[in-house]
Amino acid sequence: MPIALLSDIHANLEAFEACRRHARAAGATRLALLGDFVGYGADPAAVVERVMQLQAEGALVLKGNHDDAVARPARYMNDLAAEAMEFSRAQLSTVQKEFLAALPLVAHEGAVCFAHASAASPERWDYLDGPSAAWRCAEAAGTRLTFCGHVHRQMLWFEARPGGMSPFQPVPSSPIPLRGNRRWVAVVGSVGQPRDRRPAAGYALFDPAVGALTFHRVPYDHLAAAQKIRAAGLSLQLARRVEAGI
Amino acid sequence: MPSGPLATGAEIDGFVLGERIHAGAMGRLFRVAHPDHLGPMVMKLPRFGAGESAESLLGFETESTILSALSGSHFPRLIAVGDLERVPYLVLPFIGGEGLGKIAARAPLPAEEIARLGAAIADALHVLHRQDAIHLDLKPDNVIVRPDGLATLIDFGLAHHARFPDLLAEEQRHMAGSAPYVSPEQVEGRRDDPRSDLFALGVVLYELASGELPFGIPATTAGLRDRLWRDPLPPRAHVASVPPWLQEVILRCLEVKAAARYQSAAHVAFDLRHPDRVQLTGRAGKSAAASPLAQLRRWWGARHGSAASRGRRAEENRDAAPVILVAVDTGHPDTVRDEALLRATRRRIAVAEEFRLVCLAVRGGFERPVIAAAESTPDPDGHLDHLVRLRHWVEPLKLPPERLSLHVVEALRPAGAILDFARRNHADTIILGAPTAGERALAWWRSAASAVASQAPCSVHLVRAPAAHEAPDNAFEIPAFTEEDVP
């Protein structure tokens, strides 16, 4: 039962739909949506509507820091993020806001842990930005495998020696067996706002039957998504980020 | 989990253990049989359990992951993998042939045999490197020379693959490789440079040529680090009859800095197959190691700054050192077409870091296809003429000799000769002239271009000279494929 791992959609409906189509074609029968559905992009309401529907159909849905900031304005946000957050807040219905507010931060299923940022103190929204952060996450998760988002770059952390994590930059579309009696922490990348200078949407697909994880990059009509951001009157810089993957 | 020692007669997942072929520090090897699998097979069992180090298990994981991603006749095909949690094992086909270890025991060998063996190993390494993998433990015991002359590499327990996390990256101190063969950069902890395999190949060739090991069998880390600066005795100091071209190839593989070695296994294979084309340098004639003063300088240099220099990752390496094959129709000189071909060649080599340009003139022969190296035999029937024209064609590129080789090939079917040459020499690009409207009479060349394009093992660049006048009415008709010209 291959499971598609989508995170950091950020109100980018075009990227979200493209990744779902890609995952379906690749055989995914389940979805795990790891949070940050709103912020930055032009379609927060449409994205959240779809997420609610997918949850009703069995998708695993977690809360991200942007989703959290809808109800509780966050002081750490920069001007750009704060402006986009104002926009998202104005677009969302009360039901949608309540849905976001009620989402869990972490989920466990068998040998797998899911989180938006880190399984360690998830409410602090720490970035997995180094070996020690990755290890804290793996240890707090308590599972062999942890899947997260939050950092908008795909990365696979693996336990290279007991208690020590090493980063591996995955090659898109190349399945990686997550074998052995070691911890693995995968950062699945961002659907709606990749930041590695490549505009293609990022997500990952885990196949429990063979224990393999495949990172994907999906080209989509990012120019249309950027145009919508301009049309919505949001900062031009936000459109530029989607266009250039920055 | 089966307890106690696994022995002949035991059964694991349907595989019945036969004769034990090998038992070593990292594991054991049994012949096995299975009702569902035909052909002779072996099972490789890593040592596991209490008291055993984790290294053999990491090696097992590494080997099973990488073997499952490799394809081709130079590597064992993975038949079955045992569950790591239960009984880890690998089942592989039994590879018939002679272990290079046995062959090496007969060293010193004649230069021709070393060239043949070395080229076969270099072929295998090139295919491996093209698949983003590096062996990192090349030594005679890990090469089997099959009856057909191809080399099969075995034991990928220390290998690296660019598309998988390197489980051994942090195990460096214990698992650098086999002490006599390991490259300087591996000693320094780097595991992602394919040129490390070329250093190990140099040690193997040295051993075959002299019966000696260039750096001995170091037992300590300090001894292992000697190769970061020590200038080994040249093979000719051991065996005076080692030809200069072979010593050149060996010592170039053994350069401390990876950038000073061959940049591609395909280039090593090429030189070993064309000894008369090897560009001889000071390495070729050396009869002693560097002077004590020079050695002291090397030692000082190695202590201050990384001797092995910047590495180059497997995926970067793939396009860095291409073999570019240009087929020039010397039988029908055409200034406009030949200039267009030259411009295309110039553009291609401009983007390559280190390339080898192989120029091929194909003569339409009327007897059995003969492939002869140009210049090796004076040719009474115009062979030399073709060579002169080829040399004239390539002269404007002003290439140094080590970048260039010229060949006149005699063949009934030019396409077949070009394809065969491209395959045997690992060409990355073939550049040849497209048939022009005016050349319709020369049906062979047109079909040669299309046959090469459709069957080449690599990219093909068909160069068409700009038309001097308007195309005739029938220029857009697709000509029928001439079947007789297909090789």
Chai-1 contact restraints between the chains, C-beta under 6 A:
chainA,res_idxA,chainB,res_idxB,connection_type,confidence,min_distance_angstrom,max_distance_angstrom,comment,restraint_id
A,F158,B,P165,contact,1.0,0.0,6.0,A-B,restraint_1
A,A160,B,A169,contact,1.0,0.0,6.0,A-B,restraint_2
A,A160,B,E170,contact,1.0,0.0,6.0,A-B,restraint_3
A,R161,B,E170,contact,1.0,0.0,6.0,A-B,restraint_4
A,F168,B,P165,contact,1.0,0.0,6.0,A-B,restraint_5
A,V171,B,R163,contact,1.0,0.0,6.0,A-B,restraint_6
A,S174,B,R163,contact,1.0,0.0,6.0,A-B,restraint_7
A,I176,B,F164,contact,1.0,0.0,6.0,A-B,restraint_8
A,P177,B,T65,contact,1.0,0.0,6.0,A-B,restraint_9
A,R179,B,E61,contact,1.0,0.0,6.0,A-B,restraint_10
A,G180,B,E61,contact,1.0,0.0,6.0,A-B,restraint_11
